[in-house]
Amino acid sequence: MLCRGKALLSRIDPVTQAERIAEAQDVKPLTLYLVPRPLFGYGLAAFLQKLPQSSRILALETDEALFEWTRRNIEHTLFAGGRFSLMFAPSPGMFLLGAGNLFLWRDFRRVELFANSGAWQYDAPAFDALLDAAQTELAQGWSNAMTLTRLGRLFARNAFHNLPLLAHCPSADRLNFGADSTLVAGAGPSLEEAARELSSTGRYRGERWRIVAVDTALPALFAWGIKPDLVVALESQHWNAGDFTGLYGQNIPLAMDFSALPLTARVFAGAPYLFWTEWTPLRFFDRLNAAGLLPLPLPALGSVGLSAYALACRLTTGRVAAAGLDFAFTADLYHCRASPSHRRLLRENSRFHSMYPLASVYREGSFSLAGRPDETIMLLKDSSWRSDPSLARYRTLFAGLRGRNLETTGFLSKTKRRSSPAEPDWNAFAGAEQERLEKLLDILAASGNLSSLDSLLDECDYLWAHFPECAGKNGWRPPISNTGFLKRVRAEIEPFLRILRNAPPLIVNKW
């Protein structure tokens, strides 16, 4: 078989050769095997037969003509059983999009390449890129699942505490900067250069810019005499509460996430603007959306800096620049001077405790950014800049975020637009949610109707979405025959009921 004048298969018994390759290949459970350029699929039936049930095969082709040929000529018995798929993957992006419709990445623990012939080597760089994309996506999926396991319960409880805000606070899409140029201020070391220019001239790059600041950058900006036009808060834990020290009651517009620490809403004068990030798909969000209560949605990016940048792109039709969104650090600074973390280093500095955490800077896995291709707007070419795998992922996300029009990606269109929801709408929603939880509690206490248990568990998915076996599986849960699962769900109900029954109304300054 020839393609572009090159033989894709051996002329000497390719079937037997492929079967020998399959026989010699070690197989592992919970593994996604990528088969590049499968052609006839020689040897794949034998390989599929020896695979554990928890593993599967995804055959890939990057050439459209070869894909159509393969689709017609491959052994069609391979598709029986649902553990074999064939995909046209001209780019990593198209590959990941298609793979997401076939399976959940969290169903696997590893991705490996299995070549049933040498035909793929003519396009080796393209297939290598697909393998790298798969391994990165798998790692990110497990990272997201672990984050959800650790923080999912807190996200959900914060959202319940913040439910009253939906009745009073405007959605963040009520903000509008028009065509004004907007500077997103993160708390990275490079913020200092922009802050010096702004504090000395009142302008940035010779022009007046709107400033959207992350909460961590707020103390540093005030130290330079700069008052931002908007502060963005995302953190669900208490760590960022110190960012607002000395600023209680300030008249600064605040945009906060629906699952952020409830205390955040009380800091500044006036009601905050709300947005929400879908930390995991929940029917709870679907009900809020159906009631017209959800505020502006933003992609779940995992970083307040990235969320602030995404929000800024939504608020202005003008230019959007960034300062302090480094996702990198130097030997002496993780954040800019006058930020809370830098002040803590100064406070703790002593003869026995250095303010330079060199053990962290040069820990295993960290690397220098000098000489690396620039991934973002920041030109971090100095050898003193360093990063690590986690920050590198954020830098890659930032590179993909820049220049995107979020309004046309389809993400925003999934949520109903609301102006200012009336309080009775919220009261009806909260009452229905409380009734749903009480019914579920009655059933689990062996005094309710078991026929509705399945549906109630699905509707109250925020109770169990963070369980280790459920996190990242898009709504999958154990069956109701699993008594251990039901006992854990029952233990989750009472805190949510207490929030709905007994929590006082959330008071925001000057409401």
N, C-alpha and C positions, 0 to 999 in steps of 0.2 A: 504494500500500500504506500503510495507516494503523496506527499503534500509539499508544494513549492519545490518540487524536484528532489525531495529528501524522503528516504524510506522511514516510515513510522513504526513498522513492525519488522521483526527479524524474518528473513526468508527461510530460516531453518526451524520449522515446527514451533511457531510462536505460542500455540496453545499449551504444549507441554512445558515450555519455558515459563509461562505465566503461572501454571499450576504448581510448578516447583517453587516459584517465588512465594506463592500463597502458603504452601506447606511449610516453608522455612521461616515464615514471619511469625514472631511471637505475638500473641493477642492479650489484651488487657480489658478488664471490665470498665464500665463507665467512660469509654473512650470514643471520641468521634474520629473516624478514619477518613481523611481526605484522599481521594483517588484522582490524581491529575491525568487528564486526557485518557479516559478509559477505552475509547474506540469500541471494539466488539465486546468488551467486558470479559475477555479471557481470564480465567483464574478467579474471578470475583465470586462465582457461585461456591467454589470450594472455600474461599476465604470467609464468605458470609456464613457458611455452615459451621465453621469452627469458632465464630465470634460468640462471646457471652451475650445473653439477652439484653444486657444493659448498654451494649455498644451498638453503633450503627455506622453505615458507610454513606458518604456524600461524594459522588463523582462530579468532577468539575471540568468544564471546557471553556477556554477563553476565546476561541475562534468560532464565529457564528456559523460559518459553512460546515466546519467539522462537528459542531454541536448538532446541527440538523441531520448530518449524516449519522452521527452516533445515535441520536434519538430513534432513527429508523432501523438501525442495524444491531443495536446492543441486545443481549439476551433479555427478553422481556420477563422471563421467569424471576429475574432478580428483584423485581418490584413487589412480588408477592410477600406478604408479611409486614410491609411497612417499615423495614429497617434499611432500605436502600433508596436513594434518591439521586436524580441526575439534574444538574443545574448549569445553565449558561451564566458564566461569571466574568464579564469583560473587565470588571474593575473591583477593587476591594469593597467599595461602597455598595455596588449592586449585589455583590456576594453576601454581605452582611444583611442587607435588606431582605433578600430572598431566604437566607438561612433562618432569619427571625420568624418567618412564616411557616417553617417546617418543624422547628423544635425549640425548646428552651435551652439556652447555653448552660444553665445551672444543672441540667440533667447529666452533664459530663464533668469529669475531673481533669481531662487532658485531651489535647488534639494532636494527632500524629499523621504523618504522610505515609501512604502506602501506594507505591507505584507498581502496577501490574505489567508495565513495559517501560522502555526508555523513551517513548514518544514525547513525553512532556518536556524533555530537556531542551527541545528546540525553542520553547518559550519558558525556560526556567525562571527568569526574573519575574514574570507575571505570576507564575504559580507560587514562587517564594513569597511574593507580596500577599497572596491570598492566605497562605499559611500563617504569616506574621499577623495579618488582620484577625484571623480566627483565634490565634493564641492570645492576642491582646484583648479581644472581645470576651473570651472566656475568663481571663483574669479580672477584667472589669466587672463582669457579671457576678463572680464570686465575691469581689470586693463590695459591690453594692448589696449583695445578700447579707454579708457579715455586718455591714453598716445598719441595714434594716433590722437584723436580729438584735443588735446592741441598742439601737435608738428608736426603733419603730413604735414601741409602746409609748415613749415620751412624745414622739411626733403626734400620735393620735390623741393623747391626753391634752397636750397643748392646744390642739385644734378644738377639742371640746371646751376648754377654758376660754378660748377665743371666739366661740360661737356668738356670744352677744355682740361682738364687734361687727358682725355681718349685718346687724339691724341698724347700725348707726354710722359706720365708717364708709367713706367713699372708696370705690375701686381705684387702683393705681392708674387705670387708663383715663381717669378724669384729669390727671396731670398732662400738661401740654407745654413743651418748650418751643413750639413753632419750628422755625428754621434756625434757631440759635445753635452755635457750635457748643458742644458739651464735652467736658473733661471728666472722665471717671477716675476718681482718686482712690487707689488701693493703699494699703499700709506698707508696701514693700520699700526697701531702701531708696529706690530711685524717685520716690515721691519728693524727697528733699529738694531736688533741683527745680522741679515745677513750683514747689511751695515758696522757695526763695524768690523766684521771678514774680509770682503772684503777690507776695507780701511787699516787695519793693516797688513794683510798678502798678499793681492793681490789674495787670493784664497778663495774659499768657500768650507767648509768641506774637506779641504786639497787638492782640485782639482781646476783647472781652468774651469770656466763656462762662457758660453755666457749669456749676460744679456739682457732680453727683458723687457723694463720698460713702464708702463703706463705714460701718460703725467703728471698726478698729482704727481707722484713720482720723476719726473725729478729734481726739485730744491733740494729735500732732498739728492738725490744721488750725485749731484754736490757739495753740502755742505760737503759730506763725501769724496770728491775727486774721485768719481766713474763715469766714462763715459760709458753709456750703449752701447751695440752693435746695438740696435734697440729701437725706441720709437714708441708706438702705440697711436693713437689719434682717438677718436670716437665721441666726444661731438659736437652737432650741434649748441649749443648756445654759447654765448660769455664767459661763466663763466670760462672756462679753459684757456682763453687767457693769464691770469697771470702766468700760469705754465711755459711759455717760456720767462718770463722777464729776460733780460740780456743775452739771448742765441741766439739772432738774428745772422744769418750767420754761426752758428756752423756747422761743417762738421759731422753731426750725421744722419745716415739713419732713415727715418721716414716712417711708414706705417699708412696711414689714410683711414678712411671710405669715400666712395663715397659721402655720405650725410653729412660729417663733415663740421664744420665752414670753409668757403673758405679761410679765413685768415691763417689757419693752414698750407696750402701748401706753404706759403711765408716765413716761419720762418727760416728753415734751408737751408744750401747751397745744391744745387742740386734738382732734381725732386723727389717728394715723390713716394713711392710705394703705390699702391692702392688695396683696397679690398672693398667689398660691403656686406651689410647686408640687407636682404629683409624685410623692416619694415612692409610691407603688400604686398600681391600679386597685381601686376600691369601689365597691358599690355605694359606699357612703358618699363619695364624691359625685357619683351619678345622681344620687338623690338631691344633693345640694344644687347640682347643675339644673336638674328638672324643676326645682323650686325657684330658680333664678337668683340664687344666693351667692354663687361662687364669684369671687373677684377676678381680676386679670390673671390669666395663667402665664407662667414662665417655665421654660424647660428645667428639669431637675439636673443642675450642673454640679452640685456639691460644693460650691464655693460662693461666698458672698460677693467676691470680686467679679466673678463671671455673671452672677445674677444681676449685679449693678450694671454691668456693661450691656447685658441683654435688655434690661429695663430702659437704659439710656437710648439704645437704638430704637426702642418703641416710642419714646417720648419726643424725639426730635427728628425732623427731616434734614437737619444740617449735619455737619461733621461730628464724629465722635472719636475722641482721642483718649488715651489712657496714660496714667502715671502711677507708679507704685504697684501695678499688676505684674510683678516680676516673676512670681512663682520660682524664685531663686533666692539665694542668700550669699552673704560674704562671711568671712571668718569672724567678724565682729558684730554683724547685724542680721537678724532674721526679718525684723521690721524696722521702719525708719525711726530716727531719734524722736523722742517725746511721745512715742506710742506707748501704750500700757506695758507691753512686754519689755521694751527698752528701759522704761522707768523701773521695772521690777529688777532687771539686771543691775542697774545702778544701786538700788536699795540693798541688794544682796551681796554686792561686791565687798570683799574683805581679803585679808591675808590668806584665808583658808578657802575662799570661794571666788574663782576668777569670773569676771563678767564675759569672758570669751569662751564659749562652750565648744572647744576644739574637738572634744570627743564626739560630739554630735555632728559637727561640721564635716569631719573626715570619717564618719562611721561607714561601715560596710554598705555598699550600694550607692553611696553618693559619688558624684563625678563632677569634673570641671566643665564649664560651658565654653571655655576658650576654644576657638577654632571650630566650634560646631555650627552647622547651618542655622541661620536665624529662623525661629519658628513663630515669632510674634513681632509686634511693633517695636519691642525693646531690643536694642542692639547690645546685648550683653557679651562683648568680645573680650573683656578684661579677664585675665586668668584668675582673678580673685573671686569671680562669681561661680557658685556651685549650685547643684540641684540634686534631686534624688528621684527615684521612679514615680513616687506619688505626685510630686510637684511637676515632673515632666508630663504626666498625663493631663494635668490642668493646663500646662502650656500648650499642649496639642489641642485641647478643647478650645482654648482661647484663639488659637490660630484658625480653627474651623469656624468659630463664632464671628470673627471679624468680617465685616462686609455682608453678612447674612441679613436678609429682610425677613424678620420673624413673622410679619403679617402674612407673607405669602407662602410660608412653609406648610400651612395646614394646621399647625399646632393651635394657634389662637382661635381658629374657626370652630373648634370642637366645643367651645364653652359659650353659653348664652351671655350676651351683653346685659349688664344690669346698670341701672342708674343709682338710685338709693333705695334699697329694699325696705318696705314698710315693716314696722315692728311686729304687727300681727302675723306676717308671713314667717318671721323667724320663730315666734311663739308656737305656731302650728307645727313647724318642723321639729323644734326641740321637744314638744309634747309627743309627737309621733315616735321620735327616737327613744324617748324614755319608755313609752309603752312597749316598743319592740324589745328593749332590753329586759323589761320586767317579765314579759311572756317567756323569753328565753330562759331567764333565771328560774321561773316556775317549772318549766319542763325539766331542766337539769336538776332541780330539787325533787324530781319524781312526783310532781303534782300537776303537771301539765299534759297537753295532748301531744304525743310523740309524732303524730303525722305531720306536724309543721316544723319539726326540729331541723330537718335538712334546709328548708328555705330560710329559716331564721338564722341559722349559722352562716349561710351565704350572705345574707343581708347585713349581718353584723361582722363583716370580715375584718374590721379594724381590731377586733378582739384577738385574732390569731394570725394575722398576716405577718407578724414578726417572729412567730415560732420558727426555730431553726429548720424544721423540715418543710416549712411553707414559704419562707422568705425567698423572693425572687422567682416564684413559680406561678405568678400571674393568676392567683385565685385558687390554685390547687390546695386541697386540705385532706386530712385523713377521713375515712368514713365514720359514720356515727357509731359503728360497732367498736371503735377505738375508745375505750373508757378512759385511758390516760389522757388522751386529747380532750375529751369532754370535761374532765376534772380541771385541766388547766384553763379551759375557756371559762368555766364557772368562776374560777378565782379572779379572772380579769374583769368580770361584769361590775362588781360592786363599786370600784373606784369611779367608773364612768357614771354610774347612777348617782353617786354622791355629788359629782360635778353638776349634773343636771338638776338634782333635787335641792341641794343645800348651798351651793356656791353663791355668794352675794353677787349682784350685778357688777361687772367689771367697770370701774370708774376711770375715766380718762380726764386729764386736766382740762378745765374750762369747757366741758361738754354742756 
